[in-house]
Every structure is written in C-alpha cells, then in structure tokens.
Amino acid sequence: MEYLFGRPDFADAARAQQNCFLLTNGLGGYCSLSAAFSATRGDHALLMACPLPPTERIDLVHRLSETLETAGQTFALSTQDKTDGQPEDGWRYLVSLDAAEPCWTYQVRGVRITRRVAMAQGNNTVAVQYTLENATAVPCTLAALCAQGRPPDPPAPVCLAGQPGGKQRPDAVLVGGKRKIGGRTGPLCHRILPP
C-alpha cells in the first residue's frame, strides 16, 4: 500500500500536521510524529520506549529541531507550534513524504534535503539519516537538535555540511539508550502513565 503525500497535502501548517506516521519496534515502543515531522499530540515522539509493556512508556526523544543554513540565512526544516516563541515552519519547504518508508524531501534555495527514519525491531533505537544535494555555489549546513524527553534536557547537536554542487550522505544518526548527564549515566526519560 502506498502512502504518498505531495505539495497539496502541505498547503498550510494545519493540513501538513493533519496526518501521522507510525513505526513500531515489537516491544511496545514506537516512533510517531505528524506528516510534517512535528509532535502535535501528547503521545507523539521520535523515540517512545516501552520497558514494561503495555503500561509504562518513556519518551526518550521527543522530536528533532532541524535547520538549514545557506547564504547567511537560516531556514527551519522542522515544524512545531510554540507558545513561547517563533513557530518552526519547515512544512513550507516540504515537497513530499513517502510515509511507507518513511522518507521526507525538502527543497530550500537549490538545496535538496532528504530525511529517512527507521526503527530497529527488538530494540529501543531509531535511526535518522539525512542526504543533502546542493546544486548551488554556496556552502550549506544542516543542524538537528534533539529535544530529549520532557522535561527537556540540553539539546544534543548533530551537524552535516554540504559542499557546493555536491552530495553528502552521512552514516545514520542513532538515537536511544542512555547518555551521560553530569557525571552519572541515566536514561533520557519522561514517563507517560496509562489513564
């Protein structure tokens, strides 16, 4: 079954965030965000783990905040409404979404950005892979910051630079597990308890 979305499906922010995608890991954990890659509901997360199925879920990575910098300008690729600041409006640059894979394609000032997301079966791990195709003569930089659970931890940056006229394809960025916080190791977590 095909789940293809194009520019008419992203006519405005509300329409772009109307549909969702879902990947599962077979353990009760999942990856689910809107078609615009935003967290629009309380159960949305880039990585929602389930250590005690089916009653306990932990929001390990809530979402990514992504930007592209080119020609001295910064463009949001992520989409998110915010109550305390400027909303991210990446839906404006979203060209297509193949929700079956899932794979998003953005086009910004001659730079084509592709994001692929995959979830490991039997593991609380999600992979996000970016491909940059820069058809311009201007260097560009893609940055992604992890919003890690709630309450938010300091963002963890991931950067990828695209050379003029080139194509960059990095190894996948794996998100999950544990990280070192102030000398101690602990899970990135926010507990979501059943009603």
N, C-alpha and C positions, 0 to 999 in steps of 0.2 A: 504494500500500500504506500502511495506517495503522499507526503505532506510538504508541499512546496508553497512558499509564500514569496510574493514579489512586492514591488513598489506600491501597488494599490492597497495592499494589506497594511502598509505603514504610512497611510495618508496623514495621520496625526498621532500624537502621543497615546491617546486613549485607545485608538484602533491598534497601534503597534503592540500594546500591552494586553490586548484582549485574549490572545491565545497563549498556551503554555506548552512546554515540552517536559518530558519525564524520562530519566534514565534510572534504573534500579541496580542494586548490587547483589541481590539474592539473600541479603542478611536483614532486610527491613530498612536499610538505608537507601538514600536516593539523591539525585540531582534534579531539581526542578526550578525553573525560572520562567518568566514570560517570554514570548517570541522576541521581544526587544532586549532580552538578557537582563531584565530588571526583577527585583524582588517586590512584587506587588501584594503578596499575601503573607500572613504570619508563618505559613508552613513552607514558604519558598526558601531555598538555599542552594548554593553551588555544591556544598557537601553536607548532607544531613545524615549522620550516622545513627545506628540503632544498636547499642551494646546489649540491651535486654529486650529482645522482641517480645511482644509488639508494643510494650507500654512506655519505653523510655527512648526518646530521640534527642540527639545532641547536634546543635547547629555548629559544625566545625568551621565552615567557611560560608559566610552569609552571601557574599557576592563579590564581584570584581569591579573596581572603578578604573576604567581604561581611558587613556588619552593618546592622541597622535599629535606630535609637534612637527610642523614643517613650515618653512619660510617665515620663521619667527612667530607663528600663530599656533595656538593650541586648540584642538578640537576634541570634544568628548565623544568617545565611541560607545560608552556605556549609557544606559538610560535609567534614570531614577528621579522620582519626585522627592524633594527635600523640603522639610518645614523650616529649616534654619539656614537656608542658603539658596544659591542658584541651582536649579534642577539640571541634571545631565541630560542632554538632548541628542544622544547618539542615534536614535531612531531616524533622524533626518538624513543620515548618511548610509542607512541600511538599505542594501539593494535586493538581497534575497536571503532566505532561510530555507534550508532543507532540514526539516525537523526530524526526519527519519534517521539521519546520521549522528547528531545534528551538526550543521555547518552554516555559519553566518558569513556573508560577504558585504563589506563596506567599501564605498568609493569616496575618497576625500582628496580634492585638488590633485588628481593624477596619481594618487597612491591607492592601491587596492589592498585591502586587509581581509584576510580570511581567518576565522576562528573556528576551530573544531574542538568538541568536548567529547570525552569518553569516560566511562566509569568501569573500574575493574570489578569483575564478578568475584564474590567471596572476600572482598577487601573494602575497607572504608577509604578508598582512594579515587580521586577524579583527576583526569589529565586535561589540560587546556593547551592547545597548540595554535600558534599564530604563524601565518605566512604573509609577508609584505612583498608587494610588487610595486616598485617605484619607477614610474615612467617619466618622472620629471628630472630636471637637472639639479634639484635641491635635495640635500640630505633630510632624512626624517627620523624620528624616534617614537617608538610605541612604548608606553609605560602602563603597567597594570598594578594596581594596589589591591591587596586582599583585605576585605572587611571581614575579619575573623570572628565569627560568632557575635553574640551580644552578652554583656556589654563589650563594645569594640576595644580591641587591643590596638597598639600602634600598628599602622599599616606596614605590610611587608612588600617592598617593591620588586617588580620584575621588569627589566628593560630589554628592548630589542631595537637596534639601529638599522635603518635601511639605507644603503648607499644609492646615489643617483643612478637611475637606469638599471638597477639590479634587483635581485630577488633574494630574500633572506628567509630561511626556514630553520628555526632552531629545534632542538630536541624539545619534547613535550615538557611542560612545567607541571610537576606532580604536586598536588596539594592534599594534605591529610596527615594523619598520625599525630605526633607530638612535636612540640618545639620548646626551646629553652627560653624561660622567662625569668629574668632577674636572678640567675644562678640556680634556679630549680627547673626541672623538666615537668611539664604537665600538659594535659590535653587542651586543645583550643575548644572551649565548650560554652554552650548555653543550653540548659535543659528545657525541653518542651515537654511538659507532662500532659497525659491524656486528660480530657474533661472529667 
